[in-house]
């Protein structure tokens, strides 16, 4: 049974029904972008190198999920 449009829980893309992996990656990307926004609020003048490192790592992960870069930690 295909859900009706009003049952899609506010998701913008209907094609997720046919491409579940792509949908999951889009949700992950959205979550990671929200995390980056939050981490940016934590940056202060000093002692925040670990936050910058985390943000850079998350940006690389987003590129991977978007298909723009190969994930280096795959065997």
C-alpha positions as CSV (number, residue, x, y, z in Angstrom):
1,X,0.0,0.0,0.0
2,X,1.4,3.4,-1.0
3,X,0.8,6.1,1.6
4,X,-1.3,9.1,0.7
5,X,0.4,12.5,0.3
6,X,-1.0,13.7,3.6
7,X,0.5,10.6,5.4
8,X,4.1,11.4,4.4
9,X,4.8,13.1,7.7
10,X,5.9,16.4,6.2
11,X,8.8,15.0,4.1
12,X,9.4,17.1,1.0
13,X,10.4,14.3,-1.4
14,X,7.9,11.7,-2.5
15,X,10.6,9.8,-4.4
16,X,11.9,8.5,-1.0
17,X,9.3,5.7,-1.4
18,X,11.3,4.4,-4.3
19,X,14.7,5.2,-3.1
20,X,14.9,4.4,0.7
21,X,18.7,4.6,0.9
22,X,18.7,8.1,-0.7
23,X,16.1,9.2,1.7
24,X,18.0,8.0,4.7
25,X,21.1,9.8,3.4
26,X,19.1,13.0,3.0
27,X,17.9,12.7,6.6
28,X,21.5,12.1,7.8
29,X,22.7,15.1,5.8
30,X,20.0,17.3,7.3
31,X,20.9,16.1,10.8
32,X,24.6,16.7,10.3
33,X,24.0,20.2,8.9
34,X,21.9,21.0,12.0
35,X,24.7,19.7,14.2
36,X,27.3,21.9,12.4
37,X,25.0,24.9,13.0
38,X,24.9,24.0,16.7
39,X,28.7,23.5,17.0
40,X,29.3,26.8,15.3
41,X,27.5,28.4,18.3
42,X,30.0,26.9,20.7
43,X,33.1,28.4,19.1
44,X,34.9,30.9,21.3
45,X,38.1,32.9,20.9
46,X,40.3,30.2,22.5
47,X,40.6,26.4,23.0
48,X,38.1,25.4,20.3
49,X,40.3,23.4,18.0
50,X,38.4,20.2,18.7
51,X,35.2,21.9,17.7
52,X,36.7,23.0,14.4
53,X,38.0,19.5,13.8
54,X,34.5,18.0,14.4
55,X,32.9,20.5,12.0
56,X,35.4,19.7,9.3
57,X,34.9,16.0,9.8
58,X,31.1,16.4,9.6
59,X,31.4,18.5,6.4
60,X,33.5,15.6,4.8
61,X,30.8,13.1,5.9
62,X,28.1,15.3,4.2
63,X,30.1,15.4,1.0
64,X,30.4,11.6,1.2
65,X,26.7,11.1,1.7
66,X,25.9,13.5,-1.1
67,X,28.1,11.4,-3.4
68,X,30.7,14.1,-4.0
69,X,33.6,12.3,-2.2
70,X,34.5,8.7,-1.4
71,X,34.4,7.8,2.3
72,X,38.0,7.0,3.3
73,X,37.1,4.6,6.1
74,X,35.6,1.8,4.0
75,X,37.6,-1.4,3.8
